[in-house]
């Protein structure tokens, strides 16, 4: 049996359970087979809008979605049909603060990141 470094295993884990005598890891190899897409988000910090630049392979997929989550993990904004190489995303009514974003297609996450929304002027 091949032994992997502990840090590598934690990166692949979907479940980790500890007890006094053993450690149990549930490892999924699905993430090893997932394609990596080139995605850029700029400017960061965001004042009024930002650009989500996507890989041409990603926009050929159906139902590409951007989800933006606030610091408490609540969904703050969702935009569907991200289907252009360059997409302008309006800030809308998002208050200033730190946010995490998730780009997914066919309900599978393909990219995550963080953005800072500047305080409204």
C-alpha positions as CSV (number, residue, x, y, z in Angstrom):
1,X,0.0,0.0,0.0
2,X,1.3,3.4,-1.0
3,X,1.7,5.9,1.8
4,X,0.9,9.5,1.1
5,X,2.0,12.5,3.2
6,X,-0.6,13.5,5.8
7,X,-1.0,17.0,4.4
8,X,-1.8,15.6,0.9
9,X,-4.4,13.3,2.5
10,X,-6.1,16.1,4.3
11,X,-6.4,18.1,1.1
12,X,-8.3,15.2,-0.5
13,X,-10.5,14.4,2.6
14,X,-14.2,14.9,2.7
15,X,-14.5,13.5,6.2
16,X,-12.1,13.3,9.1
17,X,-12.9,11.6,12.3
18,X,-10.7,11.4,15.4
19,X,-11.0,9.1,18.4
20,X,-8.5,8.3,21.2
21,X,-7.1,5.3,19.4
22,X,-7.5,5.9,15.6
23,X,-7.9,8.5,12.8
24,X,-10.4,7.8,10.1
25,X,-10.2,9.5,6.7
26,X,-12.7,9.3,3.9
27,X,-10.8,10.2,0.7
28,X,-12.4,10.9,-2.7
29,X,-10.4,10.6,-5.9
30,X,-13.0,12.6,-7.9
31,X,-11.1,15.9,-7.3
32,X,-8.0,14.3,-8.9
33,X,-9.8,13.9,-12.2
34,X,-11.4,17.3,-12.3
35,X,-10.2,19.7,-15.0
36,X,-8.6,23.0,-13.9
37,X,-10.0,26.1,-15.5
38,X,-8.3,29.5,-15.8
39,X,-10.5,32.1,-14.2
40,X,-9.6,35.7,-13.3
41,X,-11.5,38.1,-11.1
42,X,-10.5,41.8,-11.2
43,X,-10.3,44.5,-10.0
44,X,-10.0,43.5,-6.4
45,X,-11.1,45.4,-4.3
46,X,-14.4,46.0,-6.1
47,X,-16.0,49.4,-6.2
48,X,-19.0,49.2,-8.6
49,X,-18.5,46.0,-10.7
50,X,-15.8,43.4,-11.4
51,X,-14.9,41.3,-14.3
52,X,-15.0,37.5,-14.3
53,X,-12.8,36.3,-17.1
54,X,-13.3,32.6,-17.9
55,X,-11.5,29.9,-19.8
56,X,-13.0,29.1,-23.2
57,X,-13.5,25.5,-22.1
58,X,-15.6,26.6,-19.2
59,X,-18.0,28.7,-21.2
60,X,-18.7,25.8,-23.5
61,X,-20.3,24.1,-20.5
62,X,-24.0,24.5,-19.7
63,X,-25.2,26.5,-16.7
64,X,-22.1,28.1,-15.4
65,X,-23.0,29.9,-12.1
66,X,-21.3,32.4,-9.9
67,X,-22.2,32.4,-6.2
68,X,-20.9,35.1,-3.7
69,X,-21.0,34.3,0.0
70,X,-20.7,36.8,2.9
71,X,-18.3,36.4,5.8
72,X,-20.9,34.3,7.6
73,X,-21.2,31.8,4.7
74,X,-24.7,33.1,3.6
75,X,-25.4,33.3,-0.1
76,X,-25.3,37.0,-0.9
77,X,-25.6,37.0,-4.7
78,X,-26.0,34.4,-7.4
79,X,-25.6,35.0,-11.1
80,X,-26.4,32.3,-13.7
81,X,-25.5,32.0,-17.3
82,X,-21.8,33.0,-17.1
83,X,-21.3,32.2,-20.8
84,X,-18.9,34.8,-22.1
85,X,-15.1,34.9,-22.0
86,X,-15.5,38.3,-20.1
87,X,-18.4,38.8,-17.8
88,X,-19.2,42.1,-16.0
89,X,-20.6,41.4,-12.6
90,X,-22.4,44.3,-11.0
91,X,-21.9,44.8,-7.2
92,X,-25.6,45.6,-6.8
93,X,-26.6,46.1,-3.2
94,X,-23.7,44.1,-1.7
95,X,-22.5,46.1,1.4
96,X,-18.7,46.6,1.7
97,X,-16.8,43.7,3.2
98,X,-15.0,40.4,2.5
99,X,-16.7,37.8,0.4
100,X,-15.9,34.3,-1.0
101,X,-17.0,33.4,-4.4
102,X,-17.6,30.0,-6.1
103,X,-17.9,29.3,-9.8
104,X,-19.6,26.1,-10.6
105,X,-20.9,24.2,-13.6
106,X,-23.3,21.4,-13.7
107,X,-23.4,21.8,-9.9
108,X,-19.7,21.0,-9.6
109,X,-17.4,23.6,-8.1
110,X,-14.6,24.6,-10.5
111,X,-13.1,27.7,-8.9
112,X,-13.2,29.5,-5.6
113,X,-11.7,32.8,-4.4
114,X,-12.1,35.9,-2.2
115,X,-13.0,39.4,-3.1
116,X,-13.2,42.6,-1.2
117,X,-16.2,44.9,-1.8
118,X,-15.3,48.5,-1.1
119,X,-17.6,50.5,1.2
120,X,-20.4,52.3,-0.8
121,X,-19.7,55.9,-1.5
